[in-house]
Amino acid sequence: MPDLRRLSGSAVIRILEGFGFVVHAQAGSHVKLRRIGPGGQKQTLTIPRHKELDTGTLRAIFRQASRYIPDQELRPHFFTE
């Protein structure tokens, strides 16, 4: 099984911006990203902007983002080969 990469919050934000998400709001160190889906629904993700995200947090972000982005497109950004 591939290993989870060690990523910062800023790196995760840049990855998700590549999939059409934009910074919608920020409260403290947490950034809310949003995009409008194909059916017109709002898709929102909240990312902590920390220097290094814990593996559990990173897995949760990956799982939540997988609701909106196909797993095969998202996986190379979060996992090593």
C-alpha positions in Angstrom: 0.0 0.0 0.0 1.4 3.4 -0.8 2.4 5.7 2.0 0.7 9.0 2.8 2.9 12.0 1.9 3.8 14.5 4.7 2.2 17.7 3.5 1.7 21.2 4.9 -1.7 22.9 4.9 -0.5 25.3 2.3 0.5 22.5 0.0 -2.9 20.8 0.3 -4.6 24.2 -0.5 -2.4 24.5 -3.6 -3.4 20.9 -4.7 -7.1 21.6 -4.2 -6.8 25.0 -6.0 -5.6 22.9 -9.0 -9.0 21.2 -9.0 -10.9 24.4 -9.1 -11.3 25.2 -5.4 -10.8 28.9 -4.3 -10.2 30.3 -0.9 -13.6 31.4 0.4 -12.8 32.4 4.0 -10.3 32.1 6.8 -10.8 31.9 10.5 -7.5 31.8 12.4 -5.4 29.0 10.8 -8.3 27.3 9.1 -9.0 28.0 5.5 -12.4 27.3 3.9 -12.1 26.3 0.2 -15.2 26.3 -2.1 -16.1 25.6 -5.6 -19.4 25.2 -7.5 -20.0 21.6 -8.6 -21.4 20.6 -12.0 -24.9 20.5 -10.6 -24.6 24.0 -9.2 -24.1 22.7 -5.6 -21.5 24.3 -3.3 -18.6 22.0 -2.5 -16.7 23.2 0.7 -13.6 21.8 2.4 -11.9 23.2 5.5 -8.1 22.9 5.6 -5.9 23.8 8.6 -3.0 25.9 7.4 -0.3 24.2 9.6 3.4 23.6 8.8 2.8 19.9 8.7 -0.5 18.1 8.9 -1.0 15.0 11.1 -1.5 11.8 9.1 -5.1 11.4 10.5 -6.0 14.9 9.5 -4.5 14.4 6.0 -6.4 11.1 5.6 -9.6 12.9 6.6 -9.0 15.7 4.1 -8.3 13.1 1.4 -11.5 11.2 2.3 -13.6 14.4 2.2 -12.1 15.7 -1.0 -12.8 12.3 -2.6 -16.5 13.1 -2.4 -15.9 15.8 -5.0 -12.8 14.8 -6.9 -12.3 11.3 -8.4 -10.0 9.2 -6.3 -7.6 8.3 -9.1 -7.0 12.0 -9.8 -6.5 12.9 -6.2 -4.4 9.9 -5.0 -1.1 10.8 -6.7 -1.0 14.2 -4.8 -1.5 12.6 -1.4 0.2 9.2 -1.6 3.7 8.0 -2.7 3.8 5.4 -5.5 
